[in-house]
Amino acid sequence: MDATTIITQIFLPISLAIIMFGMGLTLVFNDFARLFTYPKEVFIGLCNQLVFLPLIGFLIIILFDLNSSMAIGVMILSLCPGGPTSNLITQVAKGNIGLSVTLTALASLITVFTIPIILSKAITYFTGETGVVIELPLIQTMIQILVITVIPVSIGMVIRKKNQAFAIRMERPMRIASTVLFVIIFLLVMIANKDLIVQAMKEVGLATLILNLSTMALGYITAKVFYIKGKSQISITIESGIQNGTLAFVIATTILKNVEMGLPTGAYSIWMFITGGILMWRLGGSK
């Protein structure tokens, strides 16, 4: 295996597992009880993530007439839940962090099943006329996503339950370590494929920006329509518009073994950090 393959097939999934373990250290089992504390907010947030976001992604693909690899990459992004980044942005932007964590946790559990099923249909649709068939083994994909997301989160939650003081003490170091680890690996992959990155920004730069902005707008508007205000509106806006780029990149490069399909994630991540940074600056500094 060459260096890029080793990074994407081994180190990138490990970094995601570490990130998800770190998120698990911040969760307690009562976080899932918020489904009953904020039923309307949770329902709206999950509908945005699981139903409307993939539809928006599909419409953007059709609008920009993307090639099959870029189309599948955008669909992968659209199918992913929020992640630790959305929780961090919500916290700094003074949103409802409890709602944000609940949406991330529930969506992460649900998408273990929805991503393989919907993505396999998308792959068939976008490659059917080209003669190129990329098979996505459903059970194997579910197991892989389970291993790198749900299981590390569960282990983190169990450790927090058994030793809360240790978990709280490790939250910040784990967040810093996992972020640094992912950034290093992500940059290595991007540097190794810098020519493709330039190509990706040309082909899907605008498409991924519209995906980010339109899904944030979706979150804001749906919250407003259903009279959800204040901190919860901020959370739904961010959770609807900030996807788990790490998971999307792992699915593209590790499960599908296609670096080109991971390139929309690279373009998207640039916009995500810009828009997320603006939200943190505007809302985090407000009284």
C-alpha positions as CSV (number, residue, x, y, z in Angstrom):
1,M,0.0,0.0,0.0
2,D,1.2,3.5,-0.8
3,A,1.2,6.3,1.8
4,T,-2.1,7.8,0.7
5,T,-3.8,4.4,1.0
6,I,-2.4,3.8,4.5
7,I,-3.5,7.2,5.6
8,T,-7.1,6.9,4.3
9,Q,-7.6,3.2,5.1
10,I,-6.0,3.0,8.5
11,F,-5.2,6.3,10.2
12,L,-8.2,8.3,9.1
13,P,-10.8,5.8,10.5
14,I,-8.8,5.6,13.7
15,S,-8.8,9.4,14.0
16,L,-12.6,9.5,13.5
17,A,-13.0,6.8,16.2
18,I,-10.9,8.8,18.6
19,I,-13.0,11.9,17.8
20,M,-16.2,10.0,18.4
21,F,-14.8,8.5,21.7
22,G,-14.1,12.1,22.8
23,M,-17.7,13.1,22.0
24,G,-18.8,10.1,24.1
25,L,-16.9,11.4,27.1
26,T,-19.2,14.5,27.0
27,L,-22.4,12.5,26.9
28,V,-24.5,11.0,29.6
29,F,-27.5,8.7,29.1
30,N,-29.9,11.4,30.2
31,D,-28.9,13.3,27.1
32,F,-31.2,11.0,25.1
33,A,-34.1,11.9,27.5
34,R,-34.0,15.3,25.8
35,L,-36.1,13.6,23.1
36,F,-38.9,14.0,25.5
37,T,-37.8,17.3,27.0
38,Y,-37.6,19.0,23.5
39,P,-39.8,16.8,21.3
40,K,-40.7,19.4,18.8
41,E,-37.1,20.7,18.5
42,V,-35.7,17.2,18.2
43,F,-38.3,16.2,15.6
44,I,-37.7,19.3,13.4
45,G,-33.9,18.9,13.7
46,L,-34.0,15.2,12.7
47,C,-36.4,15.8,9.8
48,N,-34.0,18.5,8.5
49,Q,-31.0,16.2,8.7
50,L,-32.5,12.9,7.6
51,V,-35.1,14.0,5.0
52,F,-34.7,17.5,3.7
53,L,-30.9,17.7,3.7
54,P,-30.5,14.7,1.3
55,L,-33.2,16.2,-0.9
56,I,-31.4,19.5,-1.1
57,G,-28.1,17.7,-1.9
58,F,-29.8,15.8,-4.7
59,L,-31.3,19.0,-6.1
60,I,-28.0,20.7,-6.1
61,I,-26.4,17.8,-7.9
62,I,-29.0,18.0,-10.6
63,L,-28.8,21.8,-10.8
64,F,-25.0,21.8,-11.3
65,D,-25.0,18.6,-13.4
66,L,-22.2,17.1,-11.5
67,N,-20.2,14.1,-12.7
68,S,-20.8,10.7,-10.9
69,S,-17.9,10.9,-8.5
70,M,-18.7,14.5,-7.4
71,A,-22.4,13.7,-7.2
72,I,-21.8,10.7,-5.0
73,G,-19.4,12.8,-2.8
74,V,-22.1,15.5,-2.4
75,M,-24.7,12.8,-1.5
76,I,-22.4,11.3,1.1
77,L,-22.1,14.7,2.7
78,S,-25.9,15.2,2.6
79,L,-26.5,11.9,4.3
80,C,-24.1,12.4,7.2
81,P,-25.3,13.6,10.6
82,G,-23.9,16.5,12.5
83,G,-20.7,15.9,14.3
84,P,-18.4,17.1,17.1
85,T,-17.7,20.3,15.0
86,S,-21.4,21.2,15.1
87,N,-21.5,20.7,18.9
88,L,-18.4,23.0,19.3
89,I,-19.8,25.7,17.0
90,T,-23.1,25.5,18.9
91,Q,-21.4,25.9,22.2
92,V,-19.4,28.9,21.2
93,A,-22.4,30.5,19.4
94,K,-24.4,30.2,22.6
95,G,-26.9,27.7,21.2
96,N,-28.7,25.0,23.1
97,I,-25.8,22.6,23.5
98,G,-28.0,19.9,25.1
99,L,-30.3,19.9,22.0
100,S,-27.2,20.0,19.7
101,V,-25.7,16.9,21.4
102,T,-29.0,15.1,21.4
103,L,-29.5,15.7,17.7
104,T,-26.0,14.6,16.9
105,A,-26.2,11.5,19.0
106,L,-29.6,10.4,17.6
107,A,-28.8,11.2,14.0
108,S,-25.5,9.3,14.3
109,L,-27.4,6.2,15.5
110,I,-30.0,6.4,12.8
111,T,-27.6,7.1,9.9
112,V,-25.8,3.9,10.6
113,F,-28.7,2.3,8.8
114,T,-29.9,5.1,6.5
115,I,-26.5,5.9,4.9
116,P,-25.8,2.5,3.4
117,I,-29.3,2.1,2.1
118,I,-29.8,5.5,0.5
119,L,-26.2,5.8,-0.6
120,S,-26.4,2.4,-2.4
121,K,-29.4,3.7,-4.3
122,A,-27.6,7.0,-5.1
123,I,-24.5,5.1,-6.4
124,T,-26.7,3.0,-8.7
125,Y,-28.5,6.1,-9.9
126,F,-25.5,8.2,-10.6
127,T,-23.4,5.5,-12.2
128,G,-26.1,3.5,-13.9
129,E,-25.7,5.2,-17.3
130,T,-21.9,5.3,-17.3
131,G,-21.3,1.6,-17.1
132,V,-19.3,2.1,-13.9
133,V,-20.8,0.2,-11.0
134,I,-19.6,0.8,-7.5
135,E,-21.1,-1.7,-5.1
136,L,-21.7,-0.7,-1.5
137,P,-22.1,-3.8,0.7
138,L,-24.9,-2.8,3.1
139,I,-24.1,-5.0,6.0
140,Q,-20.3,-4.4,5.8
141,T,-20.9,-0.7,5.6
142,M,-23.2,-0.7,8.6
143,I,-20.7,-2.6,10.6
144,Q,-17.8,-0.2,9.6
145,I,-19.9,2.9,10.4
146,L,-20.9,1.2,13.7
147,V,-17.3,0.4,14.6
148,I,-16.0,3.9,13.9
149,T,-18.9,5.9,15.3
150,V,-21.4,4.3,17.6
151,I,-19.1,1.9,19.5
152,P,-16.4,4.6,20.4
153,V,-19.2,7.0,21.5
154,S,-20.7,4.2,23.6
155,I,-17.3,3.4,25.2
156,G,-16.9,7.1,26.0
157,M,-20.3,7.2,27.6
158,V,-19.7,4.1,29.7
159,I,-16.4,5.6,31.0
160,R,-18.1,8.8,31.9
161,K,-20.7,6.9,33.8
162,K,-18.1,4.9,35.7
163,N,-15.7,7.7,36.3
164,Q,-17.2,11.1,35.7
165,A,-14.3,13.1,37.2
166,F,-11.9,11.4,34.8
167,A,-14.2,11.9,31.8
168,I,-14.6,15.6,32.5
169,R,-10.9,16.0,33.0
170,M,-10.2,14.3,29.7
171,E,-12.8,16.3,27.6
172,R,-10.5,19.2,26.7
173,P,-7.3,17.1,26.0
174,M,-9.3,14.6,23.9
175,R,-11.0,17.4,21.9
176,I,-7.6,19.0,21.2
177,A,-5.8,15.8,20.4
178,S,-8.5,14.4,18.2
179,T,-8.9,17.7,16.3
180,V,-5.1,18.0,15.7
181,L,-4.9,14.3,14.7
182,F,-7.7,14.7,12.1
183,V,-6.4,18.0,10.7
184,I,-2.9,16.5,10.2
185,I,-4.2,13.4,8.4
186,F,-6.7,15.4,6.4
187,L,-4.0,17.8,5.3
188,L,-1.7,15.0,4.3
189,V,-4.4,13.5,2.1
190,M,-5.2,16.9,0.6
191,I,-1.5,17.7,-0.1
192,A,-1.1,14.3,-1.7
193,N,-4.1,15.1,-3.9
194,K,-3.6,18.8,-4.3
195,D,-4.3,18.8,-8.0
196,L,-7.6,17.0,-7.5
197,I,-8.5,19.6,-4.8
198,V,-8.1,22.4,-7.2
199,Q,-10.3,20.5,-9.6
200,A,-12.8,19.9,-6.8
201,M,-13.1,23.6,-6.0
202,K,-13.6,24.3,-9.7
203,E,-16.3,21.6,-10.0
204,V,-18.1,21.6,-6.7
205,G,-16.8,24.7,-4.8
206,L,-20.0,26.7,-5.5
207,A,-22.2,23.6,-5.1
208,T,-20.8,22.8,-1.7
209,L,-21.1,26.4,-0.6
210,I,-24.8,26.5,-1.6
211,L,-25.3,23.1,0.2
212,N,-23.9,24.6,3.4
213,L,-25.8,27.9,3.2
214,S,-29.1,26.4,2.0
215,T,-29.2,23.8,4.8
216,M,-28.4,26.4,7.4
217,A,-31.2,28.5,6.0
218,L,-33.4,25.5,6.1
219,G,-32.7,25.1,9.8
220,Y,-33.3,28.7,10.6
221,I,-36.6,28.9,8.6
222,T,-38.1,25.7,9.9
223,A,-37.3,26.7,13.5
224,K,-38.9,30.0,12.9
225,V,-42.0,28.5,11.2
226,F,-42.5,26.2,14.2
227,Y,-42.0,29.0,16.7
228,I,-38.7,27.7,18.0
229,K,-36.6,30.7,19.1
230,G,-33.4,31.7,20.9
231,K,-30.8,29.1,21.8
232,S,-32.8,26.2,20.3
233,Q,-33.1,28.0,16.9
234,I,-29.4,28.5,16.9
235,S,-28.8,24.8,17.5
236,I,-31.2,23.6,14.8
237,T,-29.6,26.1,12.3
238,I,-26.1,24.8,13.0
239,E,-27.1,21.1,13.2
240,S,-28.9,21.4,9.9
241,G,-26.0,23.1,8.1
242,I,-22.8,21.6,9.6
243,Q,-22.3,18.0,8.6
244,N,-19.8,15.4,9.9
245,G,-17.2,16.0,7.2
246,T,-14.9,13.5,8.9
247,L,-17.4,10.7,8.6
248,A,-18.1,11.7,5.0
249,F,-14.5,11.6,4.1
250,V,-14.0,8.2,5.7
251,I,-17.0,6.7,3.8
252,A,-15.6,8.0,0.5
253,T,-12.0,7.1,1.0
254,T,-12.1,4.1,3.3
255,I,-15.4,2.3,2.5
256,L,-15.8,3.3,-1.2
257,K,-12.0,3.6,-1.6
258,N,-12.3,6.6,-3.9
259,V,-10.4,9.7,-3.0
260,E,-12.1,11.7,-5.7
261,M,-15.5,11.1,-4.1
262,G,-14.0,12.6,-0.9
263,L,-13.0,15.8,-2.6
264,P,-16.4,17.5,-2.2
265,T,-15.9,17.1,1.6
266,G,-12.6,19.0,1.2
267,A,-14.4,21.9,-0.5
268,Y,-17.3,21.7,1.9
269,S,-15.1,21.8,5.0
270,I,-13.5,25.1,3.9
271,W,-17.0,26.7,3.6
272,M,-18.2,25.0,6.8
273,F,-15.4,26.4,8.9
274,I,-15.9,29.9,7.3
275,T,-19.6,30.0,7.9
276,G,-19.3,28.3,11.3
277,G,-16.6,30.8,12.2
278,I,-18.8,33.7,11.3
279,L,-21.6,32.3,13.5
280,M,-19.2,31.9,16.4
281,W,-17.9,35.4,15.9
282,R,-21.3,37.0,15.6
283,L,-23.2,35.1,18.2
284,G,-20.4,34.1,20.5
285,G,-19.6,37.7,21.1
286,S,-23.1,38.9,21.7
287,K,-24.5,39.3,25.2
